[in-house]
Amino acid sequence: MDPLQPEPVTYLCGDCGEENTLKPGDVVQCRKCGHRILHKKRTRRIMQFQAR
């Protein structure tokens, strides 16, 4: 994979729950039902932020 190309992100459709993988420049729309509200999946990666 090219390090300059961001990797695709998986989203869940707000209507039917179908998983959709989107790349930059893709239309934000479910491929199954056409619904236009997609939710980003939660990550399993541990994220820690330092408070200032």
PDBQT receptor file of N, H, CA, C and O in Angstrom, charges set to zero:
ATOM      1  N   MET A   1       0.844  -1.180   0.000  1.00  0.00    +0.000 N 
ATOM      2  CA  MET A   1       0.000   0.000   0.000  1.00  0.00    +0.000 C 
ATOM      3  C   MET A   1       0.889   1.243   0.000  1.00  0.00    +0.000 C 
ATOM      4  O   MET A   1       1.894   1.286   0.709  1.00  0.00    +0.000 OA
ATOM      5  N   ASP A   2       0.533   2.225  -0.770  1.00  0.00    +0.000 N 
ATOM      6  H   ASP A   2      -0.284   2.189  -1.346  1.00  0.00    +0.000 HD
ATOM      7  CA  ASP A   2       1.265   3.473  -0.870  1.00  0.00    +0.000 C 
ATOM      8  C   ASP A   2       1.102   4.276   0.423  1.00  0.00    +0.000 C 
ATOM      9  O   ASP A   2      -0.028   4.492   0.861  1.00  0.00    +0.000 OA
ATOM     10  N   PRO A   3       2.208   4.729   1.050  1.00  0.00    +0.000 N 
ATOM     11  CA  PRO A   3       2.072   5.461   2.315  1.00  0.00    +0.000 C 
ATOM     12  C   PRO A   3       1.371   6.814   2.171  1.00  0.00    +0.000 C 
ATOM     13  O   PRO A   3       0.914   7.371   3.169  1.00  0.00    +0.000 OA
ATOM     14  N   LEU A   4       1.277   7.347   0.966  1.00  0.00    +0.000 N 
ATOM     15  H   LEU A   4       1.648   6.895   0.155  1.00  0.00    +0.000 HD
ATOM     16  CA  LEU A   4       0.599   8.622   0.757  1.00  0.00    +0.000 C 
ATOM     17  C   LEU A   4      -0.913   8.469   0.646  1.00  0.00    +0.000 C 
ATOM     18  O   LEU A   4      -1.652   9.433   0.845  1.00  0.00    +0.000 OA
ATOM     19  N   GLN A   5      -1.376   7.259   0.328  1.00  0.00    +0.000 N 
ATOM     20  H   GLN A   5      -0.776   6.476   0.166  1.00  0.00    +0.000 HD
ATOM     21  CA  GLN A   5      -2.808   7.002   0.189  1.00  0.00    +0.000 C 
ATOM     22  C   GLN A   5      -3.391   6.616   1.545  1.00  0.00    +0.000 C 
ATOM     23  O   GLN A   5      -2.945   5.631   2.134  1.00  0.00    +0.000 OA
ATOM     24  N   PRO A   6      -4.382   7.364   2.063  1.00  0.00    +0.000 N 
ATOM     25  CA  PRO A   6      -5.011   6.946   3.323  1.00  0.00    +0.000 C 
ATOM     26  C   PRO A   6      -5.802   5.660   3.117  1.00  0.00    +0.000 C 
ATOM     27  O   PRO A   6      -6.365   5.426   2.048  1.00  0.00    +0.000 OA
ATOM     28  N   GLU A   7      -5.837   4.831   4.158  1.00  0.00    +0.000 N 
ATOM     29  H   GLU A   7      -5.379   5.021   5.027  1.00  0.00    +0.000 HD
ATOM     30  CA  GLU A   7      -6.558   3.571   4.014  1.00  0.00    +0.000 C 
ATOM     31  C   GLU A   7      -8.065   3.791   4.121  1.00  0.00    +0.000 C 
ATOM     32  O   GLU A   7      -8.507   4.727   4.788  1.00  0.00    +0.000 OA
ATOM     33  N   PRO A   8      -8.853   2.939   3.474  1.00  0.00    +0.000 N 
ATOM     34  CA  PRO A   8     -10.311   3.080   3.531  1.00  0.00    +0.000 C 
ATOM     35  C   PRO A   8     -10.827   2.899   4.958  1.00  0.00    +0.000 C 
ATOM     36  O   PRO A   8     -10.234   2.176   5.758  1.00  0.00    +0.000 OA
ATOM     37  N   VAL A   9     -11.935   3.566   5.260  1.00  0.00    +0.000 N 
ATOM     38  H   VAL A   9     -12.417   4.154   4.609  1.00  0.00    +0.000 HD
ATOM     39  CA  VAL A   9     -12.540   3.518   6.590  1.00  0.00    +0.000 C 
ATOM     40  C   VAL A   9     -13.900   2.829   6.466  1.00  0.00    +0.000 C 
ATOM     41  O   VAL A   9     -14.621   3.041   5.492  1.00  0.00    +0.000 OA
ATOM     42  N   THR A  10     -14.245   2.006   7.456  1.00  0.00    +0.000 N 
ATOM     43  H   THR A  10     -13.659   1.834   8.248  1.00  0.00    +0.000 HD
ATOM     44  CA  THR A  10     -15.510   1.289   7.452  1.00  0.00    +0.000 C 
ATOM     45  C   THR A  10     -16.543   2.053   8.273  1.00  0.00    +0.000 C 
ATOM     46  O   THR A  10     -16.277   2.464   9.403  1.00  0.00    +0.000 OA
ATOM     47  N   TYR A  11     -17.721   2.237   7.688  1.00  0.00    +0.000 N 
ATOM     48  H   TYR A  11     -17.936   1.904   6.770  1.00  0.00    +0.000 HD
ATOM     49  CA  TYR A  11     -18.825   2.933   8.335  1.00  0.00    +0.000 C 
ATOM     50  C   TYR A  11     -20.034   2.016   8.387  1.00  0.00    +0.000 C 
ATOM     51  O   TYR A  11     -20.157   1.093   7.581  1.00  0.00    +0.000 OA
ATOM     52  N   LEU A  12     -20.934   2.272   9.345  1.00  0.00    +0.000 N 
ATOM     53  H   LEU A  12     -20.834   3.021  10.000  1.00  0.00    +0.000 HD
ATOM     54  CA  LEU A  12     -22.184   1.525   9.453  1.00  0.00    +0.000 C 
ATOM     55  C   LEU A  12     -23.336   2.413   9.007  1.00  0.00    +0.000 C 
ATOM     56  O   LEU A  12     -23.401   3.584   9.379  1.00  0.00    +0.000 OA
ATOM     57  N   CYS A  13     -24.244   1.858   8.212  1.00  0.00    +0.000 N 
ATOM     58  H   CYS A  13     -24.191   0.906   7.910  1.00  0.00    +0.000 HD
ATOM     59  CA  CYS A  13     -25.412   2.601   7.753  1.00  0.00    +0.000 C 
ATOM     60  C   CYS A  13     -26.347   2.845   8.930  1.00  0.00    +0.000 C 
ATOM     61  O   CYS A  13     -26.572   1.947   9.741  1.00  0.00    +0.000 OA
ATOM     62  N   GLY A  14     -26.891   4.052   9.028  1.00  0.00    +0.000 N 
ATOM     63  H   GLY A  14     -26.708   4.782   8.369  1.00  0.00    +0.000 HD
ATOM     64  CA  GLY A  14     -27.803   4.400  10.098  1.00  0.00    +0.000 C 
ATOM     65  C   GLY A  14     -29.184   3.792   9.930  1.00  0.00    +0.000 C 
ATOM     66  O   GLY A  14     -29.973   3.786  10.874  1.00  0.00    +0.000 OA
ATOM     67  N   ASP A  15     -29.489   3.281   8.744  1.00  0.00    +0.000 N 
ATOM     68  H   ASP A  15     -28.848   3.286   7.977  1.00  0.00    +0.000 HD
ATOM     69  CA  ASP A  15     -30.820   2.729   8.477  1.00  0.00    +0.000 C 
ATOM     70  C   ASP A  15     -30.822   1.201   8.499  1.00  0.00    +0.000 C 
ATOM     71  O   ASP A  15     -31.565   0.590   9.267  1.00  0.00    +0.000 OA
ATOM     72  N   CYS A  16     -29.991   0.584   7.656  1.00  0.00    +0.000 N 
ATOM     73  H   CYS A  16     -29.388   1.080   7.032  1.00  0.00    +0.000 HD
ATOM     74  CA  CYS A  16     -30.020  -0.879   7.538  1.00  0.00    +0.000 C 
ATOM     75  C   CYS A  16     -28.900  -1.574   8.306  1.00  0.00    +0.000 C 
ATOM     76  O   CYS A  16     -28.963  -2.789   8.490  1.00  0.00    +0.000 OA
ATOM     77  N   GLY A  17     -27.870  -0.844   8.763  1.00  0.00    +0.000 N 
ATOM     78  H   GLY A  17     -27.819   0.143   8.613  1.00  0.00    +0.000 HD
ATOM     79  CA  GLY A  17     -26.787  -1.438   9.540  1.00  0.00    +0.000 C 
ATOM     80  C   GLY A  17     -25.706  -2.100   8.703  1.00  0.00    +0.000 C 
ATOM     81  O   GLY A  17     -24.802  -2.730   9.251  1.00  0.00    +0.000 OA
ATOM     82  N   GLU A  18     -25.782  -1.970   7.397  1.00  0.00    +0.000 N 
ATOM     83  H   GLU A  18     -26.516  -1.458   6.952  1.00  0.00    +0.000 HD
ATOM     84  CA  GLU A  18     -24.797  -2.560   6.489  1.00  0.00    +0.000 C 
ATOM     85  C   GLU A  18     -23.444  -1.861   6.651  1.00  0.00    +0.000 C 
ATOM     86  O   GLU A  18     -23.396  -0.645   6.841  1.00  0.00    +0.000 OA
ATOM     87  N   GLU A  19     -22.335  -2.629   6.576  1.00  0.00    +0.000 N 
ATOM     88  H   GLU A  19     -22.374  -3.616   6.421  1.00  0.00    +0.000 HD
ATOM     89  CA  GLU A  19     -21.003  -2.046   6.625  1.00  0.00    +0.000 C 
ATOM     90  C   GLU A  19     -20.636  -1.522   5.238  1.00  0.00    +0.000 C 
ATOM     91  O   GLU A  19     -20.820  -2.212   4.235  1.00  0.00    +0.000 OA
ATOM     92  N   ASN A  20     -20.119  -0.302   5.193  1.00  0.00    +0.000 N 
ATOM     93  H   ASN A  20     -19.969   0.259   6.008  1.00  0.00    +0.000 HD
ATOM     94  CA  ASN A  20     -19.687   0.319   3.941  1.00  0.00    +0.000 C 
ATOM     95  C   ASN A  20     -18.259   0.797   4.112  1.00  0.00    +0.000 C 
ATOM     96  O   ASN A  20     -17.932   1.445   5.106  1.00  0.00    +0.000 OA
ATOM     97  N   THR A  21     -17.404   0.482   3.147  1.00  0.00    +0.000 N 
ATOM     98  H   THR A  21     -17.669  -0.044   2.339  1.00  0.00    +0.000 HD
ATOM     99  CA  THR A  21     -16.026   0.939   3.168  1.00  0.00    +0.000 C 
ATOM    100  C   THR A  21     -15.901   2.102   2.199  1.00  0.00    +0.000 C 
ATOM    101  O   THR A  21     -16.208   1.973   1.014  1.00  0.00    +0.000 OA
ATOM    102  N   LEU A  22     -15.448   3.241   2.715  1.00  0.00    +0.000 N 
ATOM    103  H   LEU A  22     -15.199   3.346   3.678  1.00  0.00    +0.000 HD
ATOM    104  CA  LEU A  22     -15.327   4.445   1.899  1.00  0.00    +0.000 C 
ATOM    105  C   LEU A  22     -13.880   4.901   1.818  1.00  0.00    +0.000 C 
ATOM    106  O   LEU A  22     -13.138   4.834   2.799  1.00  0.00    +0.000 OA
ATOM    107  N   LYS A  23     -13.491   5.363   0.647  1.00  0.00    +0.000 N 
ATOM    108  H   LYS A  23     -14.094   5.417  -0.149  1.00  0.00    +0.000 HD
ATOM    109  CA  LYS A  23     -12.195   5.970   0.428  1.00  0.00    +0.000 C 
ATOM    110  C   LYS A  23     -12.413   7.468   0.262  1.00  0.00    +0.000 C 
ATOM    111  O   LYS A  23     -13.535   7.898  -0.005  1.00  0.00    +0.000 OA
ATOM    112  N   PRO A  24     -11.366   8.265   0.414  1.00  0.00    +0.000 N 
ATOM    113  CA  PRO A  24     -11.527   9.706   0.193  1.00  0.00    +0.000 C 
ATOM    114  C   PRO A  24     -12.067   9.978  -1.213  1.00  0.00    +0.000 C 
ATOM    115  O   PRO A  24     -11.581   9.409  -2.191  1.00  0.00    +0.000 OA
ATOM    116  N   GLY A  25     -13.058  10.835  -1.307  1.00  0.00    +0.000 N 
ATOM    117  H   GLY A  25     -13.453  11.298  -0.513  1.00  0.00    +0.000 HD
ATOM    118  CA  GLY A  25     -13.662  11.176  -2.594  1.00  0.00    +0.000 C 
ATOM    119  C   GLY A  25     -14.910  10.375  -2.919  1.00  0.00    +0.000 C 
ATOM    120  O   GLY A  25     -15.630  10.726  -3.853  1.00  0.00    +0.000 OA
ATOM    121  N   ASP A  26     -15.193   9.294  -2.169  1.00  0.00    +0.000 N 
ATOM    122  H   ASP A  26     -14.608   9.009  -1.410  1.00  0.00    +0.000 HD
ATOM    123  CA  ASP A  26     -16.401   8.505  -2.405  1.00  0.00    +0.000 C 
ATOM    124  C   ASP A  26     -17.634   9.260  -1.909  1.00  0.00    +0.000 C 
ATOM    125  O   ASP A  26     -17.533  10.116  -1.029  1.00  0.00    +0.000 OA
ATOM    126  N   VAL A  27     -18.786   8.942  -2.474  1.00  0.00    +0.000 N 
ATOM    127  H   VAL A  27     -18.867   8.247  -3.189  1.00  0.00    +0.000 HD
ATOM    128  CA  VAL A  27     -20.056   9.528  -2.050  1.00  0.00    +0.000 C 
ATOM    129  C   VAL A  27     -20.454   8.896  -0.726  1.00  0.00    +0.000 C 
ATOM    130  O   VAL A  27     -20.391   7.676  -0.576  1.00  0.00    +0.000 OA
ATOM    131  N   VAL A  28     -20.868   9.725   0.243  1.00  0.00    +0.000 N 
ATOM    132  H   VAL A  28     -20.919  10.717   0.121  1.00  0.00    +0.000 HD
ATOM    133  CA  VAL A  28     -21.296   9.228   1.554  1.00  0.00    +0.000 C 
ATOM    134  C   VAL A  28     -22.738   8.762   1.415  1.00  0.00    +0.000 C 
ATOM    135  O   VAL A  28     -23.681   9.533   1.597  1.00  0.00    +0.000 OA
ATOM    136  N   GLN A  29     -22.887   7.478   1.086  1.00  0.00    +0.000 N 
ATOM    137  H   GLN A  29     -22.121   6.852   0.937  1.00  0.00    +0.000 HD
ATOM    138  CA  GLN A  29     -24.203   6.895   0.852  1.00  0.00    +0.000 C 
ATOM    139  C   GLN A  29     -24.079   5.385   0.980  1.00  0.00    +0.000 C 
ATOM    140  O   GLN A  29     -23.105   4.796   0.510  1.00  0.00    +0.000 OA
ATOM    141  N   CYS A  30     -25.065   4.756   1.614  1.00  0.00    +0.000 N 
ATOM    142  H   CYS A  30     -25.856   5.234   1.995  1.00  0.00    +0.000 HD
ATOM    143  CA  CYS A  30     -25.073   3.302   1.765  1.00  0.00    +0.000 C 
ATOM    144  C   CYS A  30     -25.216   2.658   0.389  1.00  0.00    +0.000 C 
ATOM    145  O   CYS A  30     -26.032   3.083  -0.429  1.00  0.00    +0.000 OA
ATOM    146  N   ARG A  31     -24.418   1.638   0.153  1.00  0.00    +0.000 N 
ATOM    147  H   ARG A  31     -23.755   1.292   0.817  1.00  0.00    +0.000 HD
ATOM    148  CA  ARG A  31     -24.471   0.958  -1.143  1.00  0.00    +0.000 C 
ATOM    149  C   ARG A  31     -25.669   0.018  -1.250  1.00  0.00    +0.000 C 
ATOM    150  O   ARG A  31     -26.067  -0.353  -2.354  1.00  0.00    +0.000 OA
ATOM    151  N   LYS A  32     -26.249  -0.371  -0.105  1.00  0.00    +0.000 N 
ATOM    152  H   LYS A  32     -25.926  -0.070   0.792  1.00  0.00    +0.000 HD
ATOM    153  CA  LYS A  32     -27.377  -1.302  -0.119  1.00  0.00    +0.000 C 
ATOM    154  C   LYS A  32     -28.721  -0.581  -0.218  1.00  0.00    +0.000 C 
ATOM    155  O   LYS A  32     -29.533  -0.900  -1.086  1.00  0.00    +0.000 OA
ATOM    156  N   CYS A  33     -28.962   0.416   0.695  1.00  0.00    +0.000 N 
ATOM    157  H   CYS A  33     -28.302   0.675   1.400  1.00  0.00    +0.000 HD
ATOM    158  CA  CYS A  33     -30.288   1.034   0.741  1.00  0.00    +0.000 C 
ATOM    159  C   CYS A  33     -30.304   2.495   0.284  1.00  0.00    +0.000 C 
ATOM    160  O   CYS A  33     -31.378   3.061   0.081  1.00  0.00    +0.000 OA
ATOM    161  N   GLY A  34     -29.119   3.119   0.119  1.00  0.00    +0.000 N 
ATOM    162  H   GLY A  34     -28.246   2.659   0.284  1.00  0.00    +0.000 HD
ATOM    163  CA  GLY A  34     -29.072   4.495  -0.358  1.00  0.00    +0.000 C 
ATOM    164  C   GLY A  34     -29.175   5.543   0.732  1.00  0.00    +0.000 C 
ATOM    165  O   GLY A  34     -29.165   6.739   0.440  1.00  0.00    +0.000 OA
ATOM    166  N   HIS A  35     -29.275   5.113   2.001  1.00  0.00    +0.000 N 
ATOM    167  H   HIS A  35     -29.283   4.141   2.238  1.00  0.00    +0.000 HD
ATOM    168  CA  HIS A  35     -29.364   6.048   3.125  1.00  0.00    +0.000 C 
ATOM    169  C   HIS A  35     -28.069   6.865   3.191  1.00  0.00    +0.000 C 
ATOM    170  O   HIS A  35     -26.991   6.338   2.916  1.00  0.00    +0.000 OA
ATOM    171  N   ARG A  36     -28.171   8.147   3.553  1.00  0.00    +0.000 N 
ATOM    172  H   ARG A  36     -29.047   8.575   3.776  1.00  0.00    +0.000 HD
ATOM    173  CA  ARG A  36     -27.000   9.022   3.508  1.00  0.00    +0.000 C 
ATOM    174  C   ARG A  36     -26.410   9.347   4.877  1.00  0.00    +0.000 C 
ATOM    175  O   ARG A  36     -25.554  10.225   4.982  1.00  0.00    +0.000 OA
ATOM    176  N   ILE A  37     -26.855   8.649   5.935  1.00  0.00    +0.000 N 
ATOM    177  H   ILE A  37     -27.551   7.935   5.849  1.00  0.00    +0.000 HD
ATOM    178  CA  ILE A  37     -26.275   8.852   7.259  1.00  0.00    +0.000 C 
ATOM    179  C   ILE A  37     -25.478   7.606   7.619  1.00  0.00    +0.000 C 
ATOM    180  O   ILE A  37     -26.042   6.525   7.793  1.00  0.00    +0.000 OA
ATOM    181  N   LEU A  38     -24.164   7.764   7.727  1.00  0.00    +0.000 N 
ATOM    182  H   LEU A  38     -23.706   8.641   7.585  1.00  0.00    +0.000 HD
ATOM    183  CA  LEU A  38     -23.273   6.664   8.067  1.00  0.00    +0.000 C 
ATOM    184  C   LEU A  38     -22.548   6.997   9.357  1.00  0.00    +0.000 C 
ATOM    185  O   LEU A  38     -22.166   8.143   9.590  1.00  0.00    +0.000 OA
ATOM    186  N   HIS A  39     -22.362   5.981  10.198  1.00  0.00    +0.000 N 
ATOM    187  H   HIS A  39     -22.672   5.049  10.009  1.00  0.00    +0.000 HD
ATOM    188  CA  HIS A  39     -21.695   6.149  11.479  1.00  0.00    +0.000 C 
ATOM    189  C   HIS A  39     -20.351   5.433  11.438  1.00  0.00    +0.000 C 
ATOM    190  O   HIS A  39     -20.257   4.304  10.956  1.00  0.00    +0.000 OA
ATOM    191  N   LYS A  40     -19.307   6.095  11.947  1.00  0.00    +0.000 N 
ATOM    192  H   LYS A  40     -19.383   7.012  12.339  1.00  0.00    +0.000 HD
ATOM    193  CA  LYS A  40     -17.983   5.495  11.972  1.00  0.00    +0.000 C 
ATOM    194  C   LYS A  40     -17.934   4.417  13.050  1.00  0.00    +0.000 C 
ATOM    195  O   LYS A  40     -18.435   4.611  14.158  1.00  0.00    +0.000 OA
ATOM    196  N   LYS A  41     -17.324   3.279  12.714  1.00  0.00    +0.000 N 
ATOM    197  H   LYS A  41     -16.917   3.121  11.814  1.00  0.00    +0.000 HD
ATOM    198  CA  LYS A  41     -17.215   2.185  13.672  1.00  0.00    +0.000 C 
ATOM    199  C   LYS A  41     -16.228   2.555  14.769  1.00  0.00    +0.000 C 
ATOM    200  O   LYS A  41     -15.292   3.323  14.548  1.00  0.00    +0.000 OA
ATOM    201  N   ARG A  42     -16.451   2.003  15.941  1.00  0.00    +0.000 N 
ATOM    202  H   ARG A  42     -17.211   1.379  16.120  1.00  0.00    +0.000 HD
ATOM    203  CA  ARG A  42     -15.513   2.209  17.049  1.00  0.00    +0.000 C 
ATOM    204  C   ARG A  42     -14.238   1.415  16.780  1.00  0.00    +0.000 C 
ATOM    205  O   ARG A  42     -14.259   0.362  16.144  1.00  0.00    +0.000 OA
ATOM    206  N   THR A  43     -13.141   1.947  17.278  1.00  0.00    +0.000 N 
ATOM    207  H   THR A  43     -13.124   2.803  17.795  1.00  0.00    +0.000 HD
ATOM    208  CA  THR A  43     -11.861   1.282  17.101  1.00  0.00    +0.000 C 
ATOM    209  C   THR A  43     -11.546   0.420  18.322  1.00  0.00    +0.000 C 
ATOM    210  O   THR A  43     -11.992   0.727  19.427  1.00  0.00    +0.000 OA
ATOM    211  N   ARG A  44     -10.802  -0.625  18.137  1.00  0.00    +0.000 N 
ATOM    212  H   ARG A  44     -10.440  -0.875  17.239  1.00  0.00    +0.000 HD
ATOM    213  CA  ARG A  44     -10.361  -1.487  19.236  1.00  0.00    +0.000 C 
ATOM    214  C   ARG A  44      -9.000  -1.010  19.771  1.00  0.00    +0.000 C 
ATOM    215  O   ARG A  44      -8.528  -1.490  20.802  1.00  0.00    +0.000 OA
ATOM    216  N   ARG A  45      -8.383  -0.069  19.060  1.00  0.00    +0.000 N 
ATOM    217  H   ARG A  45      -8.766   0.320  18.223  1.00  0.00    +0.000 HD
ATOM    218  CA  ARG A  45      -7.071   0.434  19.449  1.00  0.00    +0.000 C 
ATOM    219  C   ARG A  45      -7.204   1.293  20.712  1.00  0.00    +0.000 C 
ATOM    220  O   ARG A  45      -8.118   2.110  20.825  1.00  0.00    +0.000 OA
ATOM    221  N   ILE A  46      -6.285   1.096  21.650  1.00  0.00    +0.000 N 
ATOM    222  H   ILE A  46      -5.543   0.433  21.558  1.00  0.00    +0.000 HD
ATOM    223  CA  ILE A  46      -6.295   1.896  22.874  1.00  0.00    +0.000 C 
ATOM    224  C   ILE A  46      -5.743   3.264  22.554  1.00  0.00    +0.000 C 
ATOM    225  O   ILE A  46      -4.640   3.389  22.021  1.00  0.00    +0.000 OA
ATOM    226  N   MET A  47      -6.513   4.299  22.882  1.00  0.00    +0.000 N 
ATOM    227  H   MET A  47      -7.409   4.197  23.316  1.00  0.00    +0.000 HD
ATOM    228  CA  MET A  47      -6.092   5.669  22.621  1.00  0.00    +0.000 C 
ATOM    229  C   MET A  47      -5.960   6.380  23.951  1.00  0.00    +0.000 C 
ATOM    230  O   MET A  47      -6.867   6.328  24.782  1.00  0.00    +0.000 OA
ATOM    231  N   GLN A  48      -4.828   7.049  24.156  1.00  0.00    +0.000 N 
ATOM    232  H   GLN A  48      -4.091   7.092  23.481  1.00  0.00    +0.000 HD
ATOM    233  CA  GLN A  48      -4.586   7.753  25.400  1.00  0.00    +0.000 C 
ATOM    234  C   GLN A  48      -4.160   9.177  25.060  1.00  0.00    +0.000 C 
ATOM    235  O   GLN A  48      -3.276   9.393  24.232  1.00  0.00    +0.000 OA
ATOM    236  N   PHE A  49      -4.798  10.137  25.707  1.00  0.00    +0.000 N 
ATOM    237  H   PHE A  49      -5.516   9.962  26.380  1.00  0.00    +0.000 HD
ATOM    238  CA  PHE A  49      -4.485  11.530  25.480  1.00  0.00    +0.000 C 
ATOM    239  C   PHE A  49      -3.980  12.148  26.782  1.00  0.00    +0.000 C 
ATOM    240  O   PHE A  49      -4.447  11.804  27.868  1.00  0.00    +0.000 OA
ATOM    241  N   GLN A  50      -3.041  13.045  26.659  1.00  0.00    +0.000 N 
ATOM    242  H   GLN A  50      -2.662  13.324  25.777  1.00  0.00    +0.000 HD
ATOM    243  CA  GLN A  50      -2.486  13.692  27.824  1.00  0.00    +0.000 C 
ATOM    244  C   GLN A  50      -3.198  15.034  28.046  1.00  0.00    +0.000 C 
ATOM    245  O   GLN A  50      -3.260  15.871  27.145  1.00  0.00    +0.000 OA
ATOM    246  N   ALA A  51      -3.734  15.226  29.256  1.00  0.00    +0.000 N 
ATOM    247  H   ALA A  51      -3.684  14.547  29.988  1.00  0.00    +0.000 HD
ATOM    248  CA  ALA A  51      -4.422  16.463  29.586  1.00  0.00    +0.000 C 
ATOM    249  C   ALA A  51      -3.395  17.549  29.867  1.00  0.00    +0.000 C 
ATOM    250  O   ALA A  51      -2.336  17.299  30.443  1.00  0.00    +0.000 OA
ATOM    251  N   ARG A  52      -3.734  18.754  29.449  1.00  0.00    +0.000 N 
ATOM    252  H   ARG A  52      -4.595  18.958  28.981  1.00  0.00    +0.000 HD
ATOM    253  CA  ARG A  52      -2.826  19.884  29.696  1.00  0.00    +0.000 C 
ATOM    254  C   ARG A  52      -3.518  20.913  30.500  1.00  0.00    +0.000 C 
ATOM    255  O   ARG A  52      -2.930  21.947  30.819  1.00  0.00    +0.000 OA
TER     256      ARG A  52
